[in-house]
Amino acid sequence: MKQAVEAFDEIIEDMPRSEKAFELAKSGLLANLESQRTTKMNILWSFLEYEKFGLTEDINKTRYEGIQKLTLDDVVKFQQEFIKGRPYTY
């Protein structure tokens, strides 16, 4: 257990960088978004939900476009800014 906690701490504080793993994860996310469909009553419920938050287009379209532009450096910057050095609970 002690080794697992130490390994977890190391990963949280110094995120491993692997361009290959990043591209694999990115393509998996894109494939998931590409295969999602909003059908039947969910079209109406989605529209009402988007309207409630002031959105004018499908959030999945925005996500898809954002993920396509995402780089490993963007993820590392996010990790450095919002995750590294913060207190957390096991």
PyMOL CGO cylinders between C-alpha atoms (Angstrom):
from pymol import cmd
from pymol.cgo import CYLINDER

trace = [
    CYLINDER, 0.00, 0.00, 0.00, 2.83, 2.38, 0.87, 0.3, 1, 1, 1, 1, 1, 1,
    CYLINDER, 2.83, 2.38, 0.87, 4.46, 1.85, -2.52, 0.3, 1, 1, 1, 1, 1, 1,
    CYLINDER, 4.46, 1.85, -2.52, 1.15, 2.43, -4.30, 0.3, 1, 1, 1, 1, 1, 1,
    CYLINDER, 1.15, 2.43, -4.30, 0.61, 5.73, -2.46, 0.3, 1, 1, 1, 1, 1, 1,
    CYLINDER, 0.61, 5.73, -2.46, 4.16, 6.86, -3.24, 0.3, 1, 1, 1, 1, 1, 1,
    CYLINDER, 4.16, 6.86, -3.24, 3.71, 5.96, -6.92, 0.3, 1, 1, 1, 1, 1, 1,
    CYLINDER, 3.71, 5.96, -6.92, 0.39, 7.83, -6.99, 0.3, 1, 1, 1, 1, 1, 1,
    CYLINDER, 0.39, 7.83, -6.99, 2.01, 10.90, -5.42, 0.3, 1, 1, 1, 1, 1, 1,
    CYLINDER, 2.01, 10.90, -5.42, 4.81, 10.80, -7.98, 0.3, 1, 1, 1, 1, 1, 1,
    CYLINDER, 4.81, 10.80, -7.98, 2.36, 10.60, -10.88, 0.3, 1, 1, 1, 1, 1, 1,
    CYLINDER, 2.36, 10.60, -10.88, 0.24, 13.46, -9.51, 0.3, 1, 1, 1, 1, 1, 1,
    CYLINDER, 0.24, 13.46, -9.51, 3.22, 15.74, -8.89, 0.3, 1, 1, 1, 1, 1, 1,
    CYLINDER, 3.22, 15.74, -8.89, 5.25, 14.90, -12.01, 0.3, 1, 1, 1, 1, 1, 1,
    CYLINDER, 5.25, 14.90, -12.01, 2.92, 13.76, -14.73, 0.3, 1, 1, 1, 1, 1, 1,
    CYLINDER, 2.92, 13.76, -14.73, 4.61, 11.25, -17.04, 0.3, 1, 1, 1, 1, 1, 1,
    CYLINDER, 4.61, 11.25, -17.04, 4.87, 12.52, -20.62, 0.3, 1, 1, 1, 1, 1, 1,
    CYLINDER, 4.87, 12.52, -20.62, 4.22, 10.12, -23.46, 0.3, 1, 1, 1, 1, 1, 1,
    CYLINDER, 4.22, 10.12, -23.46, 3.23, 11.52, -26.83, 0.3, 1, 1, 1, 1, 1, 1,
    CYLINDER, 3.23, 11.52, -26.83, 2.19, 8.04, -28.02, 0.3, 1, 1, 1, 1, 1, 1,
    CYLINDER, 2.19, 8.04, -28.02, -0.10, 7.44, -25.01, 0.3, 1, 1, 1, 1, 1, 1,
    CYLINDER, -0.10, 7.44, -25.01, -1.54, 10.95, -25.35, 0.3, 1, 1, 1, 1, 1, 1,
    CYLINDER, -1.54, 10.95, -25.35, -2.37, 10.44, -29.04, 0.3, 1, 1, 1, 1, 1, 1,
    CYLINDER, -2.37, 10.44, -29.04, -3.96, 7.08, -28.24, 0.3, 1, 1, 1, 1, 1, 1,
    CYLINDER, -3.96, 7.08, -28.24, -6.15, 8.61, -25.52, 0.3, 1, 1, 1, 1, 1, 1,
    CYLINDER, -6.15, 8.61, -25.52, -7.02, 11.55, -27.75, 0.3, 1, 1, 1, 1, 1, 1,
    CYLINDER, -7.02, 11.55, -27.75, -8.07, 9.30, -30.64, 0.3, 1, 1, 1, 1, 1, 1,
    CYLINDER, -8.07, 9.30, -30.64, -10.17, 7.23, -28.20, 0.3, 1, 1, 1, 1, 1, 1,
    CYLINDER, -10.17, 7.23, -28.20, -11.99, 10.33, -27.00, 0.3, 1, 1, 1, 1, 1, 1,
    CYLINDER, -11.99, 10.33, -27.00, -12.61, 11.48, -30.56, 0.3, 1, 1, 1, 1, 1, 1,
    CYLINDER, -12.61, 11.48, -30.56, -13.89, 8.04, -31.57, 0.3, 1, 1, 1, 1, 1, 1,
    CYLINDER, -13.89, 8.04, -31.57, -16.25, 8.04, -28.60, 0.3, 1, 1, 1, 1, 1, 1,
    CYLINDER, -16.25, 8.04, -28.60, -17.64, 11.46, -29.54, 0.3, 1, 1, 1, 1, 1, 1,
    CYLINDER, -17.64, 11.46, -29.54, -17.93, 10.43, -33.20, 0.3, 1, 1, 1, 1, 1, 1,
    CYLINDER, -17.93, 10.43, -33.20, -20.06, 7.42, -32.32, 0.3, 1, 1, 1, 1, 1, 1,
    CYLINDER, -20.06, 7.42, -32.32, -22.43, 9.18, -29.89, 0.3, 1, 1, 1, 1, 1, 1,
    CYLINDER, -22.43, 9.18, -29.89, -25.90, 9.97, -31.16, 0.3, 1, 1, 1, 1, 1, 1,
    CYLINDER, -25.90, 9.97, -31.16, -28.68, 12.05, -29.67, 0.3, 1, 1, 1, 1, 1, 1,
    CYLINDER, -28.68, 12.05, -29.67, -31.97, 10.46, -30.64, 0.3, 1, 1, 1, 1, 1, 1,
    CYLINDER, -31.97, 10.46, -30.64, -35.69, 10.60, -30.00, 0.3, 1, 1, 1, 1, 1, 1,
    CYLINDER, -35.69, 10.60, -30.00, -36.70, 12.52, -26.88, 0.3, 1, 1, 1, 1, 1, 1,
    CYLINDER, -36.70, 12.52, -26.88, -33.08, 13.17, -25.94, 0.3, 1, 1, 1, 1, 1, 1,
    CYLINDER, -33.08, 13.17, -25.94, -32.97, 15.71, -28.77, 0.3, 1, 1, 1, 1, 1, 1,
    CYLINDER, -32.97, 15.71, -28.77, -35.60, 17.79, -26.98, 0.3, 1, 1, 1, 1, 1, 1,
    CYLINDER, -35.60, 17.79, -26.98, -34.07, 17.30, -23.52, 0.3, 1, 1, 1, 1, 1, 1,
    CYLINDER, -34.07, 17.30, -23.52, -30.62, 18.24, -24.82, 0.3, 1, 1, 1, 1, 1, 1,
    CYLINDER, -30.62, 18.24, -24.82, -32.00, 21.34, -26.49, 0.3, 1, 1, 1, 1, 1, 1,
    CYLINDER, -32.00, 21.34, -26.49, -33.73, 22.44, -23.28, 0.3, 1, 1, 1, 1, 1, 1,
    CYLINDER, -33.73, 22.44, -23.28, -30.59, 21.75, -21.23, 0.3, 1, 1, 1, 1, 1, 1,
    CYLINDER, -30.59, 21.75, -21.23, -28.40, 23.75, -23.64, 0.3, 1, 1, 1, 1, 1, 1,
    CYLINDER, -28.40, 23.75, -23.64, -30.93, 26.60, -23.64, 0.3, 1, 1, 1, 1, 1, 1,
    CYLINDER, -30.93, 26.60, -23.64, -30.91, 26.63, -19.82, 0.3, 1, 1, 1, 1, 1, 1,
    CYLINDER, -30.91, 26.63, -19.82, -27.15, 27.24, -19.85, 0.3, 1, 1, 1, 1, 1, 1,
    CYLINDER, -27.15, 27.24, -19.85, -27.23, 29.71, -22.72, 0.3, 1, 1, 1, 1, 1, 1,
    CYLINDER, -27.23, 29.71, -22.72, -25.58, 27.38, -25.23, 0.3, 1, 1, 1, 1, 1, 1,
    CYLINDER, -25.58, 27.38, -25.23, -26.48, 27.74, -28.89, 0.3, 1, 1, 1, 1, 1, 1,
    CYLINDER, -26.48, 27.74, -28.89, -24.92, 24.57, -30.28, 0.3, 1, 1, 1, 1, 1, 1,
    CYLINDER, -24.92, 24.57, -30.28, -24.25, 20.98, -29.28, 0.3, 1, 1, 1, 1, 1, 1,
    CYLINDER, -24.25, 20.98, -29.28, -21.62, 20.80, -26.53, 0.3, 1, 1, 1, 1, 1, 1,
    CYLINDER, -21.62, 20.80, -26.53, -20.22, 17.64, -28.11, 0.3, 1, 1, 1, 1, 1, 1,
    CYLINDER, -20.22, 17.64, -28.11, -19.34, 19.62, -31.24, 0.3, 1, 1, 1, 1, 1, 1,
    CYLINDER, -19.34, 19.62, -31.24, -17.43, 22.11, -29.09, 0.3, 1, 1, 1, 1, 1, 1,
    CYLINDER, -17.43, 22.11, -29.09, -15.68, 19.29, -27.22, 0.3, 1, 1, 1, 1, 1, 1,
    CYLINDER, -15.68, 19.29, -27.22, -14.77, 17.51, -30.45, 0.3, 1, 1, 1, 1, 1, 1,
    CYLINDER, -14.77, 17.51, -30.45, -13.22, 20.64, -31.94, 0.3, 1, 1, 1, 1, 1, 1,
    CYLINDER, -13.22, 20.64, -31.94, -11.37, 21.38, -28.69, 0.3, 1, 1, 1, 1, 1, 1,
    CYLINDER, -11.37, 21.38, -28.69, -9.94, 17.88, -28.40, 0.3, 1, 1, 1, 1, 1, 1,
    CYLINDER, -9.94, 17.88, -28.40, -8.69, 18.01, -31.99, 0.3, 1, 1, 1, 1, 1, 1,
    CYLINDER, -8.69, 18.01, -31.99, -6.65, 21.12, -31.12, 0.3, 1, 1, 1, 1, 1, 1,
    CYLINDER, -6.65, 21.12, -31.12, -5.41, 19.76, -27.78, 0.3, 1, 1, 1, 1, 1, 1,
    CYLINDER, -5.41, 19.76, -27.78, -1.70, 19.05, -27.38, 0.3, 1, 1, 1, 1, 1, 1,
    CYLINDER, -1.70, 19.05, -27.38, 0.30, 17.22, -24.74, 0.3, 1, 1, 1, 1, 1, 1,
    CYLINDER, 0.30, 17.22, -24.74, 1.80, 20.55, -23.71, 0.3, 1, 1, 1, 1, 1, 1,
    CYLINDER, 1.80, 20.55, -23.71, -1.73, 21.86, -23.01, 0.3, 1, 1, 1, 1, 1, 1,
    CYLINDER, -1.73, 21.86, -23.01, -2.40, 18.90, -20.70, 0.3, 1, 1, 1, 1, 1, 1,
    CYLINDER, -2.40, 18.90, -20.70, 0.93, 19.33, -18.92, 0.3, 1, 1, 1, 1, 1, 1,
    CYLINDER, 0.93, 19.33, -18.92, 0.27, 23.06, -18.46, 0.3, 1, 1, 1, 1, 1, 1,
    CYLINDER, 0.27, 23.06, -18.46, -3.16, 22.25, -16.97, 0.3, 1, 1, 1, 1, 1, 1,
    CYLINDER, -3.16, 22.25, -16.97, -1.59, 19.69, -14.62, 0.3, 1, 1, 1, 1, 1, 1,
    CYLINDER, -1.59, 19.69, -14.62, 1.08, 22.17, -13.49, 0.3, 1, 1, 1, 1, 1, 1,
    CYLINDER, 1.08, 22.17, -13.49, -1.47, 24.93, -12.92, 0.3, 1, 1, 1, 1, 1, 1,
    CYLINDER, -1.47, 24.93, -12.92, -4.41, 23.11, -11.33, 0.3, 1, 1, 1, 1, 1, 1,
    CYLINDER, -4.41, 23.11, -11.33, -3.22, 19.75, -9.96, 0.3, 1, 1, 1, 1, 1, 1,
    CYLINDER, -3.22, 19.75, -9.96, 0.43, 19.86, -8.91, 0.3, 1, 1, 1, 1, 1, 1,
    CYLINDER, 0.43, 19.86, -8.91, 1.02, 20.92, -5.31, 0.3, 1, 1, 1, 1, 1, 1,
    CYLINDER, 1.02, 20.92, -5.31, -2.64, 20.93, -4.29, 0.3, 1, 1, 1, 1, 1, 1,
    CYLINDER, -2.64, 20.93, -4.29, -3.80, 19.08, -1.21, 0.3, 1, 1, 1, 1, 1, 1,
    CYLINDER, -3.80, 19.08, -1.21, -5.92, 16.00, -1.84, 0.3, 1, 1, 1, 1, 1, 1,
    CYLINDER, -5.92, 16.00, -1.84, -7.47, 13.18, 0.16, 0.3, 1, 1, 1, 1, 1, 1,
    CYLINDER, -7.47, 13.18, 0.16, -7.02, 9.48, -0.40, 0.3, 1, 1, 1, 1, 1, 1,
]
cmd.load_cgo(trace, "trace")
